[in-house]
Amino acid sequence: MNNSVSSTVRLLGAGLRALLVLTIVCGVLYPLAVTGIAQALFSDKANGSEIKDKSGQVVGSSLIGQTYNLPKQNPDDATEAAKPDLKWFQPRPSNGLGSNSINTQYSLILSGATNKAADNPDLIKQVTDAKAAVIADNSTATYKVKPQDVPADAVTSSGSGLDPNISPAYAELQIHRIAEQNNLDVNQVEKLVTDHTTGRTLGFMGEPRVNVLELNTALRALTGN
């Protein structure tokens, strides 16, 4: 009996020591080491790829798309359609998996596409309406948008529904409207787009892109809005 009790006590003691050691190593030392390396070598990415305005305030992440809409006339009316604030560059549509009350900056409850077929009547209507809106919103007194000039990303959401980037073609299509709405010279806005256009990764992967949040943050600094 005494041998059985002493063996059990030794086993419990060994188990508790192993638990203590593994807790310190795996639960304290390893997370601290990984966090320290991440902060030392990749601090921007480790902190969520935050974008700050000129005052140092965080305005979002370069990895997550945002909408730029006017305030609703009736905030309690869920059926009221959001209208884009034409002073700002607009992102891709966010037609994903449905509206939500958590991520109010982008109308998705989960990251994902609609998975609607190309001949789906609802999708066709969404694209047709979006194209008409893009043409109407971006045509000015001196610049008329032609239907063939509207790029695909202006009227379709991305596979994730959270794409923070638009094509250079879509950014350039918005230049005249941005210049008119903010009383800027077209050349100023063109330079802004050029400065915030990123080429293919490593020169051959992906497509050239413009991060909308970074572009609008620079626009805000330029106009003082």
N, C-alpha and C positions, 0 to 999 in steps of 0.2 A: 504494500500500500504506500509506504513512504517513498519507495523508488518511483512509483507511478506519479505521485504528487510532485516530487522533485523534477521529474522529466517534463511534466506539464508546465511547471513554473519556468523551467529553462526554455521550453519552446515558446511560451508566451513572452518571455524576456527577449528572446532572439527576434520574434516577430515585431515586437514594439520597437526594438533598436533599428531593425530594417525599415520599418515604417517611418521612423524619425529621420534616418539618413536619406531615404528616397524622397521624403517630403522636402527636406532642405535642398537636395540636389536638383530634383525635378520641378519642385514647386516654387523655389526661391532663386537658387543660383543660375539655373538654366534660363528662366524667363528674364532675369536681370542681364545676363550675358547677351541674349538675343536682342533685347531692347536697347542695350548700350551700343551694340554693333550697328543696329538699324539707325539709331539716332546719330551715330558718328559718321556713317557712310551714306545713308539715304534718308536724312532727316525730313526732307520735303515729302517724299513718298510715304514714309512711316507715319507722318502726321496727317495723312489724308489728301495730299496734293492740294493744299488750301491755296486759294487766291485771295490776296488782300488788296484793298484800294489804297489810294495815296495816303490816307490817314492811318493805315495799318489795321483797319477793321477787316475781319474775314468776311468775304462776300459769297463764298461757295467753294466747291471743289472743281478742279479742271477735269475730273473724271465723270461728272454727273451733269446732264443737261438741265437747263432751267427755262421757264417761260418768261416772257416780258409782256405782261398784259396790263391794260388799264384796270383800275379798281372797279368792282361791280357797282352798279347803281343801287342794287338791292342785295347786300351780302347774304341775306337769308334765303334768297331765291335760288334753289339748286338747279333750276331749269334755265336760268339766264346764261346765255353763251358768253364766254370770255372774249373780249376784243383786244387784239394786239396793240401795244403801245408803239406807234410807228416812229417814235424818236430813237428806238433801239434796233439793233440787228436782231432778226428773228431766227430761232433755231428750227430744227426739223419738227414736223408734227409729232405729238406724243400719243398716237393712237395705239395704246397697248392693251393691258388686261383690265382696264376699268378704272373708274374714279375712286378716290379714297380720301380720308381725313387726316392721314399721317404725313405723306409727302405732298403738301399742297403746292409746291413749286413745279411739280410735274405730275400730270394726271394718270398715275399708275399706282396699282396696289402691289404689283410684283413686276420685276424685270421680265420682259418677254414680248414677243410679237403677237399680232392678232391671229396669225395662222389662217387668214382668209385667202381663198383661192383667187387667182387673177381675174376670174369671171364672176366673182361674188358681187351681186348688185350693190350691197352696202359699201364695199371697198371701192367700186367704180364711182359711186356717188361721192364718197369722201375725197377721192383724188380729183374728180371733176370740179367739185366745189372749192377744194384747196387751190387748184390751178387758177380758177377764176379770181379768187381772193388775192393770190400772189400778183396776178397781172394788175388788178385794180389798185392794190395797196402800193405797188412800186412804180406805177406810171405817174409821171409828173408833167408839168406844163412843157418841159423841154425834153423829156425822155419817155418814150412809150415802149413798154415791154411787149414783145411779141410772144405768142403762145409757144413757138418753137425754142424760145430762149429760156424757158422755165426748166431748170434741171430736175432730175428725178427726186433728189433729196429734199427739194422744196415742198413736195406734195406727198411724200411717204415717210412713215416712221421707220426707224432702224430695227434690226433684229432684237435688240435689247429694249428698245423704246426709251433708252436713256442716253442716247448718243450726244455728247457735248459739242461735237464738231459739225460743221457744214462744209460743203465743197467750196473751193475758191469761186466757182461759177455762181453759186447762190449768193455768196458774200458780195461779189461784184454787181450782181443784179440789184442789190439793195443800196448801192452807193449813192445814187442820185436822190433817192427818197431820204436817206439819212442826212445828206447835205442840205436838202431843202428844209427838213423838219428842225434841224439844229442850227440853221443859218451859217453853214460852213461852206468853204470852197470845195468843189468836187475833188480837186487834186489833193486836198488835205485828207479826205476820207479814203481816196484811192491809196495814199501812202500808208494810212492806218491799216488797211486790209493787207497790203503787201508786207508790212512789217510783222503781221501776225499770221502769215501763211506759213505752215510747216510742210516741208517736202516729205517724200517717201522715207520711211524708216530705213536707215543704212543705204539709202539711195535706190532701193528696188522693192521694198515691202510696203504694201498698202497703197493709199492714194494721197495726194496733197490734201491738206485740210486746214480749216480755220476754227479755232476754239472760240465759241460765241461768248462765253463768259469773260475770257481774257480780252477779247475785242471790245466788248461793251464796257469793261472796266477801264480800258485805255480811252474809249470815247468819253466816258464820264470825266476822266481827268482832263481831257481836252476841252470839254464844254463847261466844266464846273457844275454840272447838274447833280 
